[in-house]
Amino acid sequence: MSGERVLITGGGAGIGAATAARCRADGYEPVVIDRDVSHAPGGIAADLSDEQETARALQQALEGGPITRLVNNVGVVLPAIAQEQTLAQFDMAYALNLRCALQCLQALLPGMQAAGFGRVVNMSSRAALGKELRSAYAATKAGLIGMTRVWALELGRHGITANAIGPGPIRTELFDRANPPDAPRTRAIIDAVPVRRVGEPEDVAHAVSYLLDARSGFVTGQVLYVCGGMTVGVAGV
């Protein structure tokens, strides 16, 4: 496993950074693409909401050869009630949360198919099941689950698995910006978690590690909710 590369979008901070650290511990070489890679040595700086910037970064990443593991982690929340969610915000969420994932898969897919092996992990969200102030975010994260299921059906014959992770409340800068620690709404979120705590980025990275493993080849098209039990009674069996 040593030396195998993993492409991680949005790997400069939060869940992405924890995933990159876990990949290093697992013996992989993480290739991070993010707007800010100051904390990701060797990372590729790019605005992944821009199609051309994404294409350039992917070309640079693949200069070192094929990459057969992909973590589509980059995302943006942009919270707003439905009547105040702007179309510009919706377009941004689509570009970063959804379009970027497809573009990354398409770039890496020839190498995966040639190798007869691939692992794709898409970072969705518990919000895909419905959450206030998340019209753009929930729609795009639900779309990511839909694409995951399609990719599982289309790519399984090539030895490629595609799965999604649905984090619940995870303590990151992104979460704290959308859910101020002293806000009553944030307290209500924590009180609704059966394990009575907010998750840590490492909790999600551990789940990613399992799905990236070569031994996880019989798991595909699934959504693994890392949410402290919040989806129990909400998500379908």
N, C-alpha and C positions, 0 to 999 in steps of 0.2 A: 504493500500500500504506500510505502514511502515514496514521496516525489510526485504522486498523482495530484493534479491540480483541481481546485474547486472554484468556480466563479461565483462570487457573492456580490449582488448589487446592494447598495446602501449599507456596505460593510464598515463604514467609518465610525459608527457609533451605535449605541443601544443594542438591540437584538442582533443586528448584523455584525457588530464588533465582537459580541460574545460568541457568535457562530464562527467567526474567523478564528478566534482564540481556541475554540473547541476543535476546529478542523486541524489546526497546528498540533494540538495535543494528540489527535487521532492519527497523525502522520501524513496529513495532506499538506499541500501548498496552496493557501488561499490566495486568490486573485480578486482583489477588491476594486469595484468601480463605485465611486461616490462623488458627490460635489465637493466634499471636504475629505481629503485623505491624509491630513496632517498627522493623524494618529494611526495610520495604516501604512507601514513601511512598504514601499514598492507598489502602492496602490495607484490606480489610474483615475485622474480627476476628470469628471464629466458631468454635465447636467443631463440626467437621464430622462428628463421630461421633454427633451429636444431629440427628435428622431435622428438628425444628422450627427449630433454629439454622441448619441448612443452608438451609432454605426461606427464612428471613428474609434471609440473606446473598445468596442468589441473586436475590431480589426487589430488593434494594438494588443489586446489580450491574447488573441489567437496567433500572434506572431511566434509565440513560444511553442506552438503545436496544438493539437486538438485538446479540448477540455470536455471530459465526459460526466462531470457533476456540476449541477447548476442550482443555486439557491436564489430565487427571485424574491428578494427581501425588501427592496426599496419601496417606500410608500409615503403618502401624505394624508392627513386627516381632514383639515379644513372644516371644522364643525360649524353648523348653522341650522336654524330651523328651516323647514322646506321652503317657505315663502321668501326667505332671505338667502338661500343658496344660489349664488350667481352662476350663470352659465360658464363664465370664465373659470370659476372654481371647479365646476364639474368637468370641464375640458382638461384642467390640470390633473385632477384625480384620475381621469381616464388615461392620460398620457403616462403618468408615473406608475400608477398601480396596476394597469392592465396592458396597455400597448407595449410598454417596455418589456414585460414578461414574454410576450409573444416574439418580439424582436430578438431577445436574447436566445430563446429556444431555437429560432430559425437559424441563427448564426452558429450555434453549437451542434445542431442536429446532424450535419454531414459527418462530423467526427464521431459522434455517438453511433451512428448507423454503421460506419466503417468498422468500428470496434466491436459492434454487436453488444454494446453495453452502454447504459446511461442511467443516471439518477437525477430527477428533477424534483425539487421541493419548492412549492409556491407558498409564500407567507400570506395567508388570508387573515381572517379575524373572526372572533365571535360576533362582531357587529354585523356580519353577513346574515345573521339570523334576525336582525332588527335591533336598532338602538336609536334613541332620540338624538337629534342634532347630527345625523350621519347620512343624509341622503346620498351625497356623492361617494363618501367612503364605503358605506354598506353596499351600494350598487356595484362598485368596482371590485370590492372584495368578494361579493357573491359571484360576479363574473369570473373571477380568478378560480373559484371552485368549479364553475362550469367548464372552463378551459382545461382544468386539471383532469376532469373526468373524460373529456374528449381525447386528450393526449394519451391517457391510460389505454383507451380502446385502440387508438391508431398506432401507438408506438410499442406496445407490448411485444409484438412479433419480432422486434429488433433488439429485445433484451433491455428495453428502456422502461423504467417505471416513472410514474408521475404521481405525486401525492401533495396534499396541502396540509398546512398547520393553521389552526385557528386559535391564536392566543387570546386569552381573556385579558384582564387588566395586568399589565406588566410595567414595572417601575423603570421607565425610560424618560428621557427629556421630552420626547413626543407625547407620552402619556401625561406627564406632569403639566405640559402646556395646555392640553385639552381638558385636564382634570386637576385644577389647583388643589394642593394638599389640604388646605383649610376650608374647602367648599363643602357644603352639606351634601351635594350630589356625589362628591368623591367618597365621603364617609358612608353614604348609602351603598355605593359600589362595593366597598370593602365588607360591609355588613352582609351583603348578598352572596359573598364567596363562602362556600361551605368550609374551606380550610382556614377561613378567617385571616387571610393575608393577601397582599398584592404579590403577583409573581415577580420573579427576577429574570433578567435576560438569559441567564444560564439555564433556567428551567426550559426555555424554548430551545436553546442550543443543544441541549441533551436530546430532545425529540428529533431535531434536525439530524444529529449524528446517527441515530438509529436508521432514519430513512435514507441516508446517503450510503449506508453500509452495503457492500456487495452481497452480504448475506440476507438482505431484505428484499430479494428479488421476487417474492411471492406476495408482496404488499404493493398494490397500485390502485389508483383512483380513489383513495381514501382521504378523509379529513380527520386529522388528529387534533382534538381540542385540548389545548394546554391552558386550562382556565380555572383550576382549583375546584372544579365541579359545578361551575355556574351554568353550564349548558344542560345539565341533567333535568329532564322534564321539558326541555325546549327543543333540542336537536332531535331529529328523527333517529330511530334505532337502526 
